[in-house]
Amino acid sequence: MTELLVGTKKGLFVLRGDAGAEKPFDVAARAFPGNVVEFAIRDPRSGRYLASVTSGHFGPRVMHTMDPTGEWEPTTGLGYPEGSDWSLERIWAIKPGEADGLMYAGVAPAGLFTSADGGMNWDLNRALYDQPTRSSWQPGAGGLCLHSIATWPEDPSRLAIGISAVGVWLSEDGGESWRHGNEGLVPRYIPEDAREGTIDLCVHNMHRAPLRPERLFMQFHGGVYRSDDAGESWISIAEGLPADFGFPMAIDPADPDSAFVIPMNSDGDRVTVDGRARVYGTRDAGESWTSLSDGLPQEEAYLTILRQAFAAEGDGSGMGLYFGATSGDVFGSGDAGASWFTVHERLAPVNSVRVG
């Protein structure tokens, strides 16, 4: 049985089914009806579910429960200090850390929060908040958001984060200090004569390969990149894709040469290329890409898939891949993208998909 947590513009949908059966999943529960759910995740260490919920009344909060079909309760501490020039707008991502109880939350405007008790209470990472360049940070089209948090397996001191549009930041001391990791990224949306030294770098998604942690993959705002030196520098691996613009990305945790992306036409036309829903995968670190589309709509399918709406489960040839579109449709594969089926149709516009 596979459980999917699907955050939408109108609540959280908990879907359950058998990927091997290749038939629609059931809606086991719906939580936070009428509210925006940006993201939801289950911490595999504790079994606790955490959801980022933006309410018109309460604003953005992280809610938690041990049973997603039951009651949810708010966590505490997520918010900028009193008197700050920033106020919390959205909570983009929640990520388990590499120490017992350690959790991270990435928010907009761009900030990082940490929890030492499994997400019940949160503290602002002051070193990032107090960066002297913060007043000049520029947002992407989706806002000034910290959305990617790449931990280093079994080493809580090493961390990489991605911010739209302030690039990659690296820490080797658990977030006590930060520095840039942007060499090689080319922001084509900035005039060529103004690119040198800019930090206006619009990272869309970033993942670390657990078995080779110095390797990271990135979907950029016009570009797909790989780093082999823990995020210090980047090389383009976009050749072979029908377009290099997109938002979501997934990896196979057991294969450091793997990455999966869903290309879209361009920043001015954010729909799947040629009206065909296609995932592209590489198993050679970006030297070549393969179209994975069997079972996906291939005619008049102008889908938009947001940055958190692509999830992976397991590894190898039996790896599960799942993505949702702003059309409200969710698709899945139980064989690493070799074939696809419709998990559910006509939900609300999908913000995020994660395996529970």
N, C-alpha and C positions, 0 to 999 in steps of 0.2 A: 504494500500500500504506500503510495506517495501522497504527501500533503504539500499543497502549494499555498503560500500566503500572498495574496494578490491585493496590493494597495491601489485604490482607485480614487477618482474625484468624488465618489459617493460612498465611501466606507471601505472596510476590509472584508474581502471574501476569502474564506477558508475552503479550498477545494481538495477533495480526496478521491483517489482512484488508482487504477492499476495501469501504469504506462505500457506494460507488456500487452494489455488487452486492446490498446489503441482505440479507445472509445471515450466519449466525454466523461469528465470527472463530475462528481456530485458536489453541490454546495453544502458543506457540512455546517457552516455558520456564516453569518454576516454580522459584523460589529461596526459601531460608529456610523450608522446610517445618516446620510446627509452631510457628514464631515469629510474633509480631505485626509486621506491616509497616504502620506508620502512614502512610507517604508515600513516593513514589518519583518521580524526575524525571530527565530527560535535559537536560543543559546544552547548548543548541544551539551555543554558541561552541566548545566543546572536543569535544563528542560523548560526554563522560563521563556515566555514569549514577550517581546517588546515591540511596540508599534509607535511610530511617529504620527501623531494626529494633530491636524490644524483645525481648530474650532473657531467659528465666528464669535463665540462668547468667551472661551477660555484662552484662545490663541494657540500657539504650538506647544505641545506637551509630548513626553514619552509616557505611554501607558504600559502596564505590565499585567500578566496573568500566568497561571500555570495551566489553564484550560481555556483555549480560545473560543470554546462554545459557551463559556460562562461569563463571569463578571471581570471587568478590568479596573485597575486602580492606577492613579497617577504616581509617577516618580517625582523626586524633588531636586532642585538645584540647577535646573537648566534655565539660564537667563544671564544676560550681561549685567555687570555691576550697576547698582543705583548711581545715577549721575553720568553713566556712560553715554557717549555720543552715538552708540548703536543700541538697537533693541532687536530681540530675537524675532525672526520672520518665518523661518522654516527649519525643520530638522531633516537633513537630507539622507543621513546614513547612520547606522548603528553597527558596531563591529566588536566581536569578542577579541580581547587582547591575549597576550602570551604569558600572563601570570594569573593565578587563581583569583577569580572575581573581577579581573580587570576588563573594563569595557570602554569603548570610545564612541563618541557621537560627533558627527560633522554637521555644521549648521550654516545658515545664512542669516545675516552677513557672516563672511567666512571666519569661523572659529572652531576650535576643538575643545570638547569637554571629555573628562575622564571620570570613570566610576571605579571604586575599589571594592564594591559590594554587589557586583552582578547587575548593576544598572538601577539600583534603588535610589541612590543619591549621586549627584554629579557636581564636578568642580571644573571651573574654567582653566584651560591651559594658558597661564599668564604670559609665558615666553612668546607664544605666537601672537597673542592679543597685543602685547607691548612692542611688537616690531616697529621700528622707527618709520618704515615705509607705509604703514597701514593706512594712513590718511590719503594716500595716493592710489590705493588698490582700486581697480576698475572691474565692474561686473561683466559677465557675459549676458547673453540674451535671457538666460534663465535666472539671472541674479548673481550676486557675489557669493558663491557657494563652495563649501568644502564637502566634497562628495565621495572622494576615494581615500581609503585608509588601508595601507598595505603594511601589515605587521611582518616581522622577521621570525620564522619558526623557532620557538623555544628561547627567544632572546627579546625580552620586553624593552631593552634599551634602544633597539634599532627600529626606526619607523619612517615611512615615506607617505606623504599625503599629496593629493592633487586638488587644486583650487581653480575654479573658473571665475575670473581669468587672471590668476596670479601664479600659475605654473606649479612646479614640483618643489616641495620643501622636504628636507631630510633632517633626521635627528639621530644621533648616536648615544644620547644620554636620557632616553625616556621622555623626550619632550622638554627638557630643561633649556635646550638651545636649538636653534634651527638655522639652516642655510639652504641656498638654492641648489637645484639639480636640473638645470635646463639646457645644458650645452647640446646643440644639434637640433633643437626644436625650431621650426621655421613658421612664424605666424604670417601667412600670406595675406591676412586681412589688414596688416599694417604696411604702410609704404616702405619699400625696400630700404630707403635711406634712413628710416627711423627704427629699424629692427635691432640694431646693435645695442646690447645692454638692456633691452626692455624686459620687464617682468610681466607685461600684459599678455600672458600666455594662457590660452584657453584650453586647458586640459578637460576632456570630456569623460574619460574613464581610465582607470589604471589598476593593474593586477600584478601581484608577485607570484612567481613560480615556486611553490613550496619546496620542491626537491632541489632547486638551484636558486636560492633566494637572491643572489646577485642579479638575476634576470627578472626584468619587469616588461610588461607589454602595455601600450597606451593607445587609446583612440583619442586623437587630437581634433581640434576644430580645423579640419582640412589636413589629414595626415594620419597614418598608422605607424607607430614606432616601437622599437625594442631597445632596451638597455641591458648591457651585459656587465655593467659595473655598479650595480645597486642604485641606479638612478642618477649617477653623476653626468652621464652623457647618453645621447640617443641617436639611433640610426633609423632611416625610413625603411619600412618593409611593406609599403603600399602597392608596389608593382604587382600586377596580376589581379587587382580588385577592379570592379567596374566603376567605383568611385571611392574616394578616400575620406568622405565626410560621413559621420555617423555618431551615435552616442553609446550604445551598449557594447559590452565586451564580456566574454567568459573565457575560462581556461580549464584545461584538464589538470587537476592537482597532481596526477601521477606522471605527467608528461611535460617537462619544462620546455619542450619545443612546440607546444600547442597553444593556439589562441583561436577564438571564434568572434566574428564581428558581423554586423548587419548594416551594410552600406546603404546610404541614402543619397539622393541626387546631389545636393549642395546645401550650403547654409541658407540660400534663398528659396530652396524647394525641398523641404525636409520630408520626403516620402521615398519609399523603396524604389530602387532604380528600375526604369522601364516598366513600372507598374507590376513588378513581379516580386513576391516575397521570397528572398533568398538569404540564407545564412552562408557565410564563407568561413571555411576552416583551414588552418595550416597545421601540419605536423612536422614541419622542418624549420620552425622559428621564423617563418615569413619569407622563406625563399620561394615558395609557391603557395597558391591558394586554390581550394576546391569549392565549387558551388554545391551547397547542400539544400536541395529544394523539393525533393520527392515528397508529395503530399501537401505542400504549401500552395496557396493560390497563386497562379501564374498569369492570370489575365485580369486587368483592371484592378489590381491590388495595390492601391496607393496608400501604404501603411506608414505610420510614424511610430517608432519604438523609442521610448525615452531611456535615459541613461541607466536607470536602476531596474528596467523591466526585462532583464535577461538573466537567467539563473542556471546553475549547473548542479548536478548531483552525481556522486560516484566518479568513476574514471574508466578509461579504456574504451573498448568497443561497446560496452553496455552502459556508457555514461548517459545520464538524462540531461536534456537541454530543454528549457522552457522559456518562452517569451510572450509578452502581451503587448498589444497595440492600443493606441488612443481610440481606435474603433470599438474597443471593448472586447475584442477577440483574444483568446489565449491559445497558443500552439505548443505542442510538446513532441519530444523525440525520446525514445528509450534505447536508441542505438547510436548515440553520438552524432546525430544529425543525418544518418543514412536514410531515414524515413521519418515522416512527420504525421501527426494527427491533430485534430481539433480538440483541445482540452475543454474549452467552453466558449460559447458565443454570447455576444450582446451583453457583456457586463458594462459597467460604467468605464469611462476612459482610464486606461491602466497607467499608473505611475511606477509601480514596482512589482517584481515577482521574485520570491525567494522560496526555496524548499524548506519546509518545516522540520 
